[in-house]
Amino acid sequence: MVLGIICTVFGAGIWLINLYGNGFHWGRDWPFLLLVFGVYKIWDYTSRTRKKENEDLKTILKKVESGKMDAKEAYEKMEEK
């Protein structure tokens, strides 16, 4: 996630300098690719985190349905997450 934030901020900053200022002359649009990569890394991290949380909750609910866990224990486990 940190890599994604760094790439996003760095890419956006350089891209804006290239568009509106007299900054770097490495090309005009290459920082946009860094910006896109950073946004992708942030999205990837958040989607993996949500998926893991959903799988944990599904496992708890399946245990309750099968009778391996009571409702109070399930509630406590869900509160931990």
Secondary structure, DSSP 8 states (H G I E B T S, - for coil): -HHHHHHHHHHHHHHHHHHHSS---S-SSHHHHHHHHHHHHHHHHHHHHHHHHHHHHHHHHHHHHHTSS-HHHHHHHHHH-
